[in-house]
Amino acid sequence: MIQQIERHFERDARPLYAHLVSLLESAIARGELPSGSRLPPERELASRLRISRTTVVSAYRELESKGLLRGYVGRGTFVCAAPEPSGTPFAWRGKIASAALRSNDPTMRDAIRHSSDARMLSLAAGEPALDRFPTDAFQRAIDQVLKKDANATWRHGPTEGQPALREAIAERFRVPADSVLIIAGAQQGLDLLARCLIDPGDAVIIDRPGYLGAIQSFRAAGAKLIGWDVLRADVDELEDLLVRYRPKLIYTNPTFQNPTGITMPIRMRRELLKLAERYRVPIVEDGTYGELYFNEAPPPSLHELDVQNLVIHLNSFSKVLAPGLRLGWLCATPSIVDQIAMIKQRLDPHTQNLVQFAMARLIKDGSFDTHLRMLRGEHARRCGQMLTAIQKHVSPGGLRFARPQGGLYLWCRLMRGVNARTVLQHALAQGLAFVPGDAFYADPAGESELRLCFSSVLPSAIEEAVKKLASSLQGTRTRAELVAIA
C-alpha cells in the first residue's frame, strides 16, 4: 500500500497534505488498510515519501478527526473504522470528542458479545459457572424483599447504596459501613475512580499485563499509563517507576490477577504498601477474584494490611455470582466515598434497589458463603478438565502456562512466531472466542499470548472448546510455516 502512495506522489500535483488524506481514506474504504492495521510512524512515512513530517502529522490528525485512525501513546497509529458511507447526511465521526476516541478499543465489547451469543463457545468474557447460580436462594430473597416492603424497592435509593447492603458488606469484610459505596459493577467503579482521581497527563502505574477495563478507563481519562511487570514483581523496578514518573496512583489486581492468574505474596504486599507510604501514592486494589481460591486462601488484601488509608479496594459480585446482576462495591476512607458518590449521582443516581436488597439477604442468611464454597470446587474441577483437554489435544509446546490456584483464567503463551489475533480469526470461524494477549498491555506487547476463561463453559463443552482451539493453533502454525518457506 505504501508503495502505491509513493507512486501517486510522484505523478500527482495536488497539495501533499490533502493528497495523503485522500489516498489513505480510499485505501481504508477499499479494505487495503483494514481495521486494526498499524500505519508507519510519522517520521518513517515522511522519510519514505520524501515529504515533511508535518505533512504526515496533519494528514493523520485529519483522519483521526474523521474517526478513521486512532493514535495510541507508545503503540502507534491504527485504522479504527471505515469512512462514512456515500450520501451520509452528517459526518458524526468528525464530531466525536477526543476523550471518547481515546477509549474506542472494542475488545471488551466483543468479548461480552461473544459470551452472549448462543452459537459461540466463549472462553472470552470472565464469567463464573453461571449454571451453578443459586437460583432458589435468590428467588426466595426477591420474594421476601417484595413481600416485606415493595415500595422501598421501587422508589429512589441513596446514591451511596442501600444501608442494608452496605451494613452486610461492612460486617462480612470487617470495615466501617460509611466506607462502603455500592456501584453497578467493578467497571463502573474504575470509571468513577478515574473521574475522581485523574487529570489528563497524570501518570498511572498499572499491572503489565493487566485488566483491559482498567487500561481503557484510565486511558479515557487522559492518563499516561506506566506498566509494572507483575510476573517479575520486582520492588526495585517499582520504586524506580515511582521516582521517575511521580504517578497519581498505582492500580493493581494482586490476587488471582486478571489475566495472568498469579497472586502477589504477602512479603511483596507489605513492600508495596511501604513504597506507597514513602512516596505518598494511593493504591487502587482490584479484589474481584480474591475469594475464588481452589484450596488455600490467599494472603490478606492490601486493604486489610493498610494502616495509612492509602488503599481503595474495588470488588464485584459479577465474578462470584453473575455479571448480569451489575452489582459491586468499593471501600475507601469516608471522605473519598463521599467525593465519588457525588460523581456517581451525576451518572447513575442510585444502583437498582431490588438486587441490593436481595444481595443483603443472601449475605446475612449465609447463602452467599454457601454458594462460594460450592463455586470454588466447581471452578477447580473445570480448570483441571481444561488442562487435561489441552494436554490431550494441543501439540506439545503449543500452549505454555502456569497452573492456576484460583480465579477464572488460564494465561497462555504461544509458540514463537504464532500471533494470537491470527489464531482468534481461525477460532471465530469455528465458533470459538477468547481474548488475545495484546489487549492486556498499555504498550505494544502480548502478540503471542492469550487468555482463556475456564469457568464460563459447561463441563460437557470444555473438550470441544479445546479441540477447536487446537485446530485453530494448528491452522495458524501451518500457514506461518508455509509463508516462511515461500
CORZI-V13415 format. One record per residue. RES is the residue in one small letter. PSI is psi in whole degrees, -180 to 180 (* if undefined). OMEGA is omega in radians with two decimals (* if undefined). D_FIRST is the distance of its C-alpha to the first C-alpha in whole Angstrom. Layout:
res: (RES RES)
psi: (PSI PSI)
omega: (OMEGA OMEGA)
d_first: (D_FIRST D_FIRST)
//
This chain:
res: (m i q q i e r h f e r d a r p l y a h l v s l l e s a i a r g e l p s g s r l p p e r e l a s r l r i s r t t v v s a y r e l e s k g l l r g y v g r g t f v c a a p e p s g t p f a w r g k i a s a a l r s n d p t m r d a i r h s s d a r m l s l a a g e p a l d r f p t d a f q r a i d q v l k k d a n a t w r h g p t e g q p a l r e a i a e r f r v p a d s v l i i a g a q q g l d l l a r c l i d p g d a v i i d r p g y l g a i q s f r a a g a k l i g w d v l r a d v d e l e d l l v r y r p k l i y t n p t f q n p t g i t m p i r m r r e l l k l a e r y r v p i v e d g t y g e l y f n e a p p p s l h e l d v q n l v i h l n s f s k v l a p g l r l g w l c a t p s i v d q i a m i k q r l d p h t q n l v q f a m a r l i k d g s f d t h l r m l r g e h a r r c g q m l t a i q k h v s p g g l r f a r p q g g l y l w c r l m r g v n a r t v l q h a l a q g l a f v p g d a f y a d p a g e s e l r l c f s s v l p s a i e e a v k k l a s s l q g t r t r a e l v a i a)
psi: (-44 -36 -37 -41 -41 -43 -41 -39 -33 -27 3 132 -1 160 139 -44 -53 -36 -42 -41 -47 -44 -45 -39 -42 -40 -38 -42 -36 -7 4 -26 85 164 133 -13 140 124 157 150 151 -45 -40 -45 -41 -41 -42 -35 -6 46 173 151 -32 -38 -44 -44 -45 -40 -44 -43 -38 -42 -31 -40 -25 -2 15 -29 158 123 133 130 125 -9 -31 -168 130 149 131 -6 165 160 159 142 151 134 0 127 -25 131 85 -28 -35 -9 -2 135 148 -33 -36 -38 -22 -13 43 22 120 6 -48 -43 -42 -41 -43 -40 -44 -36 -32 0 113 -19 -6 135 111 122 22 -71 140 104 143 -176 90 -25 -13 14 138 70 -45 -46 -39 -41 -42 -42 -43 -46 -42 -40 -48 -32 -37 -49 81 -33 -37 -27 -39 -15 176 151 169 140 -35 -16 158 133 -35 -42 -40 -40 -38 -43 -43 -41 -43 -38 6 54 160 141 -34 -2 2 131 126 135 165 63 159 -31 -39 -38 -43 -42 -42 -42 -39 -43 -34 -37 -20 130 152 132 -14 144 139 126 130 150 141 109 162 178 124 -30 -36 -42 -46 -44 -46 -37 -41 -30 -3 17 152 115 128 116 135 121 109 -20 -40 -38 51 114 -31 -39 -43 -44 -39 -41 -38 -42 -43 -41 -13 62 158 -35 167 129 129 151 81 -10 117 58 144 114 -8 -23 -1 161 130 126 161 -38 -45 -35 -44 -39 -39 -44 -38 -43 -44 -39 -43 -42 6 52 123 157 130 112 118 106 25 -34 6 -30 4 47 156 -52 -63 131 144 173 165 149 161 -38 -39 -35 -18 130 3 7 38 -20 131 120 127 135 168 149 -1 -37 -10 -13 -74 138 -24 -16 -28 59 130 -172 158 156 127 172 141 -32 -37 -40 -43 -41 -44 -36 -35 -35 -42 -41 -21 -28 -36 91 -37 148 148 136 -42 -47 -36 -49 -42 -42 -39 -41 -41 -36 -46 -34 3 -5 -35 -46 -34 -43 -42 -43 -42 -42 -38 -45 -40 -43 -39 -41 -44 -39 -48 -39 -39 -41 -40 -42 -38 -45 -34 -40 -23 135 144 130 -5 -32 126 136 164 141 122 152 6 -170 -154 -5 152 118 118 144 132 170 153 133 -6 125 129 -37 -32 -41 -41 -40 -41 -43 -44 -36 -22 3 29 138 145 -180 123 151 -27 -18 -18 10 142 -6 172 109 172 14 -26 28 158 159 132 133 113 -13 -17 -14 140 146 -34 -16 -4 -45 -40 -42 -43 -37 -43 -40 -44 -41 -41 -40 -43 -42 -40 -42 -42 -43 -42 -39 -38 -40 -40 -40 -43 *)
omega: (-3.12 3.10 3.10 3.12 3.12 -3.13 3.12 -3.14 -3.09 -3.04 -3.09 -3.04 -3.14 3.09 -3.01 -3.10 -3.12 -3.12 3.14 3.07 -3.10 -3.13 -3.13 3.12 3.12 3.13 3.10 -3.13 -3.12 -3.13 3.10 2.99 -3.06 3.10 -3.10 3.13 3.11 3.12 3.11 3.03 -3.04 -3.10 -3.13 -3.13 3.11 3.14 -3.11 -3.12 -3.13 3.06 -3.12 3.09 3.13 3.12 3.14 3.12 -3.13 3.13 3.12 -3.11 3.10 3.14 3.03 -3.13 3.07 3.12 -3.09 3.12 3.05 3.12 3.11 3.14 3.11 -3.08 3.14 -3.10 -3.03 2.99 -3.08 -3.13 3.03 3.11 3.06 3.11 3.10 3.12 3.11 -3.03 -3.10 -3.07 -3.09 -3.08 -3.13 -3.11 -3.10 -3.14 -3.12 3.11 3.11 3.14 3.10 -3.02 -3.08 3.06 -3.04 -3.00 -3.12 3.11 3.14 3.14 3.13 3.12 3.12 -3.13 -3.11 -3.13 -3.08 -3.13 -3.01 2.91 -3.01 2.96 -3.00 -3.06 3.12 -3.14 3.01 3.11 -3.02 3.10 3.11 3.10 -3.11 -3.02 -3.09 3.14 3.13 3.12 3.11 3.14 3.10 -3.13 -3.13 3.12 -3.09 3.13 -3.08 -3.07 -3.12 -3.10 3.13 3.13 -2.98 -3.13 3.09 3.09 3.12 3.11 -3.12 -3.10 3.12 -3.14 -3.12 -3.13 3.12 -3.14 3.13 3.10 -3.12 -3.13 -3.08 -3.07 3.05 3.07 3.09 -3.11 -3.12 3.05 -3.09 3.04 3.13 -3.09 3.13 -3.14 -3.09 -3.12 3.05 3.11 3.10 3.14 3.12 3.13 3.10 3.12 -3.06 -2.93 -2.95 2.94 3.10 -3.13 3.10 3.05 3.07 3.04 -3.02 3.09 3.08 -0.09 -3.09 -3.06 -3.05 3.10 3.08 3.09 -3.10 -3.10 -3.12 3.10 3.12 3.11 3.11 -3.12 2.96 -3.01 -3.13 -3.09 3.02 -3.02 -3.08 3.12 3.06 -3.12 -3.09 -3.09 3.10 3.07 -3.13 3.14 3.10 3.11 3.13 -3.14 -3.02 -2.97 -3.13 -3.00 3.08 3.13 3.00 3.03 3.10 3.13 -2.84 -3.04 -3.06 -2.92 3.02 0.31 -2.90 -3.10 -3.09 3.12 3.13 3.14 -3.06 3.13 -3.14 3.11 -3.14 3.12 3.10 3.13 3.10 3.11 -3.14 3.10 -3.09 -3.08 3.05 3.14 3.11 3.12 2.94 -3.13 3.06 -3.09 -3.00 -3.00 -2.98 -3.09 -3.08 3.08 -3.14 -3.06 -3.06 3.12 -3.13 3.08 3.06 3.13 3.05 -3.13 3.11 -3.10 -3.04 3.08 -3.07 -3.08 -3.14 -2.94 2.92 -3.09 -3.12 -3.10 -3.04 3.00 -3.10 -3.05 -3.14 3.06 -3.14 3.12 -3.14 3.11 -3.07 -3.08 3.09 3.13 2.99 -3.11 -3.12 3.06 -3.01 -3.14 3.09 3.08 3.14 3.13 -3.14 3.12 3.12 3.06 -3.11 -3.05 3.07 -3.09 -2.99 -3.02 3.04 3.07 -3.01 -3.00 -3.00 -3.13 3.10 -3.14 -3.14 -3.13 3.10 3.13 3.14 3.11 -3.04 -3.10 3.07 -3.11 -3.12 -3.13 3.05 3.11 -3.13 -3.14 3.09 -3.05 3.13 3.13 -3.13 3.13 3.10 3.12 -3.12 3.09 3.13 3.12 3.13 3.13 3.10 3.14 3.10 3.12 -3.09 -2.93 -3.10 3.14 3.13 -3.14 -3.12 3.07 3.06 -3.07 3.00 -3.12 -3.13 3.04 3.14 -3.13 -3.05 -2.84 2.97 -3.10 -2.94 3.02 -3.11 3.06 -3.12 3.11 3.13 -3.08 -3.06 -3.13 3.05 3.06 -3.13 3.13 3.06 -3.08 3.14 3.11 3.11 3.12 3.13 3.13 2.97 -3.14 3.10 -2.98 -3.06 3.12 -3.04 3.12 3.06 3.11 -3.11 3.13 3.02 -3.09 -3.12 3.11 3.09 3.14 3.09 3.04 -3.06 -3.05 -2.94 -3.08 3.10 3.13 -3.12 -3.09 -3.06 -3.10 3.10 3.13 -3.14 3.07 3.11 3.11 3.13 3.11 3.13 3.09 -3.13 3.12 3.13 -3.13 -3.14 3.12 -3.13 3.13 3.12 3.12 -3.13 3.13 -3.13 *)
d_first: (0 4 5 5 7 9 10 11 13 15 16 16 20 19 20 17 17 17 15 12 14 13 10 9 12 11 8 10 13 11 11 7 8 11 14 15 12 12 10 11 15 16 17 15 12 15 16 12 12 16 17 19 19 21 18 16 18 19 16 16 20 19 17 19 22 21 20 17 16 19 19 22 24 23 21 18 16 15 14 17 17 16 17 21 22 23 27 27 30 29 26 27 24 25 28 28 30 28 30 29 25 26 27 25 24 25 26 30 30 28 31 34 32 32 36 37 36 39 36 35 36 35 35 33 35 38 41 45 47 47 49 52 52 56 56 60 60 57 59 63 61 60 63 65 63 64 67 68 66 64 64 63 60 59 59 57 57 57 53 54 55 58 61 62 58 58 61 61 58 60 62 60 58 61 60 61 60 59 57 55 52 51 48 46 44 43 39 41 43 40 39 42 43 39 41 44 43 40 39 35 35 37 36 37 37 36 36 33 32 34 34 31 34 35 32 30 34 34 31 31 34 32 33 32 32 33 33 37 36 39 39 40 42 43 45 45 41 42 44 42 40 42 44 40 39 42 40 42 42 42 40 41 42 44 46 44 41 38 36 37 41 42 46 46 50 53 53 49 50 53 51 48 51 53 49 49 52 52 49 50 47 47 46 44 45 44 46 45 46 49 51 49 51 52 55 55 55 52 54 55 52 51 53 56 56 55 58 57 55 52 50 49 49 46 47 47 48 45 45 48 49 46 43 45 47 45 48 48 50 49 52 53 55 57 56 52 53 54 51 49 51 51 47 47 49 47 44 47 50 51 50 52 55 56 54 55 59 58 56 59 62 60 60 63 65 63 60 57 58 60 56 55 57 56 52 52 54 51 48 49 50 46 45 47 46 42 43 45 43 40 42 43 39 37 36 38 36 33 34 36 38 41 44 44 48 47 44 42 39 38 35 34 32 29 29 27 24 24 22 24 22 21 24 25 23 25 28 27 27 30 32 32 30 30 29 26 27 25 26 29 28 28 25 23 25 26 23 26 28 30 33 35 38 41 43 41 42 45 47 47 43 42 42 40 37 37 37 34 32 33 32 29 29 30 27 24 26 26 22 22 24 23 19 21 24 21)
//
